[in-house]
Amino acid sequence: MPGTNDRQRKTNHFLLIESSEHLPARMMSHDENRRWNGDIFSPGQVFNLNTLFIFLDARAVADFNRLHERLALATAKEVYGKLASDGGSVKSCFHGYKSGRMPREIPMPSFPGVDFLEFDALLSDEEKLARKTARLFVDEKLLPIIVEHDREGKFPMQLVPEMAELGFFGASLKGYGCAEMSNVEYGLVTQELERGDSGLRSFVSVQSALVMYPIHAFGTDAQKQRWLPLLQRGQAIGCFGLTEPQFGSNPAGMLTRAVKKGDSYILDGEKMWITNGTIAHVAVIWAKGDDQKIRGFLVEKDTPGFKAWAIHGKQSLRASVTAGLAMTNCKIPAENLLPGVEGLRGPLSCLNQARYGIGWGAIGAAMACYDAALNYAKQRKQFENRPIASHQLVQEKLVWMITEITKAQFLALQVGRLKDQGRVHPSHISMLKMNNVWMAREIARMAREILGANGIVDDACVMRHMNNLESVYTYEGTHDIHKLVIGERITGIAAFV
Ligand SMILES: Cc1cc2nc3c(=O)[nH]c(=O)nc-3n(C[C@H](O)[C@H](O)[C@H](O)COP(=O)(O)OP(=O)(O)OC[C@H]3O[C@@H](n4cnc5c(N)ncnc54)[C@H](O)[C@@H]3O)c2cc1C
């Protein structure tokens, strides 16, 4: 049970209850409100005669989470019934994650999750609610459209405003309108997003970890004020340019140059495989100066000499934009330098943030494939009209999958807890990314086997996840590069060269 202080702590969660009749006038009184709701809810705010806006405290979040397992309207009625003794007819109930944001409707219960070993018992109510918010968003908004977007090779841009409203961008950063989630909450959000599609999770990772994070950590006050609120609200999109055509795993070799001339920098060079490249308003570009030190620069999309072009023909991450960037005599103001960092530490610290989210995200892709395989195996009948799940060879695959998902969950949670306590080492994050993306890639392939021929069409999600995971396995440090990071940590010997 949370203590009194926890109970009183305000959260970022709220409910909006809409009634078909006018709410009783006495509900407008804060004192009365407290008495009616048995101190579960903090005072409500009436927006008009039919709506009540309730900010939830920690205990209310717990209560809401419990109630939320039932049908949405029943939940709303129950909550409303607590508030108004004479009952009322509830039209709808909305839940929002961040105060001041537009609320969203609570739909029917969705994906049940995968929890073999009481993993959920280790999560706080707020962590579960963050996951549920992302889960519902994916079920309602992404899954109905993802196949079409994947087929057409199109990023679902229409989802950006709602993701912003739900606080997904820069979710774990402080201030500037960010949701200020813990690292575990943020990880659970990326898990759910990638259960939908790795492309959408990639968008959120780039926006949050590779663009907002470096501006937040290394930018000037003016850069933060200008860009962070826009990026958080999804009114600006960012991209991160580190990889070059000749330098991927070894970014230290980069050829892009930034030469200081008076109060400007002149950038020349090329970047490759850049997520969001053609849709970004601002690019974080990593370039070497005359002193050979790597620094970060903010390059705005319309800067003369800056060009972004889409990479076509991808068989992976089709619902994500991937681009090449070219900078030719590209002049930017000197104040666009990110002054707070020099050397590879700059881009690598951003990658650490993003890799952390990927480690969780991969669990989501694995869960989607496992869920599809399990359901299919129970329904598909072969040989004497028995489900294929009745065969030991099929069960062996399903058991391997759930075992690996379970191990991956505990690994992610421990890395997240260490990160929240400021005790995580980059090699911990390497292990998370390396292991979890590998296990998701294996599970996607195994799930495709279980689905037989049906597994190769995009009505089933498994082949899309399988193809996506090929990119995820390679980007943000390939699987083998992470092995080398961990190898260096345990032996003290770098084996990169
Ligand atoms: C869809 C997608 C989106 C991306 N988005 C971005 C982005 O937004 N921004 C960005 O900057 N980059 C992005 N990347 C680039 C990505 O980070 C690189 O592809 C990755 O770092 C690997 O580089 P590479 O492809 O050049 O492979 P290489 O570095 O050429 O590696 C090829 C192979 O050699 C192996 N290898 C390399 N060096 C060693 C070694 N020392 N020992 C053992 N094996 C080694 C690798 O493990 C790999 O298997 C993206 C890539 C993809 C596919």
The ligand as a MOL file (V3000), in Angstrom:
LIG
                    3D

  0  0  0     0  0            999 V3000
M  V30 BEGIN CTAB
M  V30 COUNTS 53 58 0 0 0
M  V30 BEGIN ATOM
M  V30 1 C 16.9640 1.3660 -41.2760 0
M  V30 2 C 18.1940 1.9920 -40.7080 0
M  V30 3 C 18.1010 3.2030 -40.0410 0
M  V30 4 C 19.2560 3.8330 -39.5510 0
M  V30 5 N 19.1430 5.0650 -38.9190 0
M  V30 6 C 20.2760 5.7520 -38.6140 0
M  V30 7 C 20.1990 7.0940 -38.1210 0
M  V30 8 O 19.1010 7.6360 -37.8930 0
M  V30 9 N 21.3460 7.7810 -37.9150 0
M  V30 10 C 22.5660 7.2190 -38.1350 0
M  V30 11 O 23.5750 7.9130 -37.9330 0
M  V30 12 N 22.6730 5.9350 -38.5880 0
M  V30 13 C 21.5740 5.2020 -38.8490 0
M  V30 14 N 21.6640 3.9120 -39.3360 0
M  V30 15 C 22.9930 3.3500 -39.6270 0
M  V30 16 C 23.4130 2.2670 -38.6540 0
M  V30 17 O 23.6910 2.7920 -37.3940 0
M  V30 18 C 24.6100 1.5280 -39.2840 0
M  V30 19 O 24.0890 0.7780 -40.3520 0
M  V30 20 C 25.3620 0.6540 -38.2910 0
M  V30 21 O 26.1090 1.4250 -37.3980 0
M  V30 22 C 26.3100 -0.3370 -38.9890 0
M  V30 23 O 27.0890 0.3100 -39.9260 0
M  V30 24 P 27.2120 -0.2780 -41.4150 0
M  V30 25 O 25.8780 -0.5820 -41.9270 0
M  V30 26 O 28.0630 0.6680 -42.1800 0
M  V30 27 O 27.9570 -1.6630 -41.2530 0
M  V30 28 P 29.5320 -1.8970 -41.0940 0
M  V30 29 O 30.0900 -1.0590 -40.0030 0
M  V30 30 O 30.1670 -1.8080 -42.4240 0
M  V30 31 O 29.5410 -3.4210 -40.6160 0
M  V30 32 C 29.2730 -4.4980 -41.5100 0
M  V30 33 C 29.4700 -5.8030 -40.7440 0
M  V30 34 O 30.8080 -5.8740 -40.2630 0
M  V30 35 C 30.8250 -6.1170 -38.8620 0
M  V30 36 N 31.9560 -5.4100 -38.2410 0
M  V30 37 C 32.3310 -4.1110 -38.4040 0
M  V30 38 N 33.4080 -3.8310 -37.6580 0
M  V30 39 C 33.7150 -4.9850 -36.9830 0
M  V30 40 C 34.7170 -5.3370 -36.0460 0
M  V30 41 N 35.6110 -4.4600 -35.5900 0
M  V30 42 N 34.7540 -6.6010 -35.5940 0
M  V30 43 C 33.8410 -7.5090 -35.9970 0
M  V30 44 N 32.8580 -7.2370 -36.8900 0
M  V30 45 C 32.7970 -5.9770 -37.3690 0
M  V30 46 C 29.5000 -5.5540 -38.3670 0
M  V30 47 O 29.1240 -6.1580 -37.1420 0
M  V30 48 C 28.5780 -5.9080 -39.5190 0
M  V30 49 O 28.1390 -7.2280 -39.3750 0
M  V30 50 C 20.5210 3.2270 -39.7570 0
M  V30 51 C 20.5980 1.9800 -40.4000 0
M  V30 52 C 19.4540 1.3690 -40.8680 0
M  V30 53 C 19.5680 0.0560 -41.5680 0
M  V30 END ATOM
M  V30 BEGIN BOND
M  V30 1 1 1 2
M  V30 2 1 2 3
M  V30 3 2 2 52
M  V30 4 2 3 4
M  V30 5 1 4 5
M  V30 6 1 4 50
M  V30 7 2 5 6
M  V30 8 1 6 7
M  V30 9 1 6 13
M  V30 10 2 7 8
M  V30 11 1 7 9
M  V30 12 1 9 10
M  V30 13 2 10 11
M  V30 14 1 10 12
M  V30 15 2 12 13
M  V30 16 1 13 14
M  V30 17 1 14 15
M  V30 18 1 14 50
M  V30 19 1 15 16
M  V30 20 1 16 17
M  V30 21 1 16 18
M  V30 22 1 18 19
M  V30 23 1 18 20
M  V30 24 1 20 21
M  V30 25 1 20 22
M  V30 26 1 22 23
M  V30 27 1 23 24
M  V30 28 2 24 25
M  V30 29 1 24 26
M  V30 30 1 24 27
M  V30 31 1 27 28
M  V30 32 2 28 29
M  V30 33 1 28 30
M  V30 34 1 28 31
M  V30 35 1 31 32
M  V30 36 1 32 33
M  V30 37 1 33 34
M  V30 38 1 33 48
M  V30 39 1 34 35
M  V30 40 1 35 36
M  V30 41 1 35 46
M  V30 42 1 36 37
M  V30 43 1 36 45
M  V30 44 2 37 38
M  V30 45 1 38 39
M  V30 46 1 39 40
M  V30 47 2 39 45
M  V30 48 1 40 41
M  V30 49 2 40 42
M  V30 50 1 42 43
M  V30 51 2 43 44
M  V30 52 1 44 45
M  V30 53 1 46 47
M  V30 54 1 46 48
M  V30 55 1 48 49
M  V30 56 2 50 51
M  V30 57 1 51 52
M  V30 58 1 52 53
M  V30 END BOND
M  V30 END CTAB
M  END
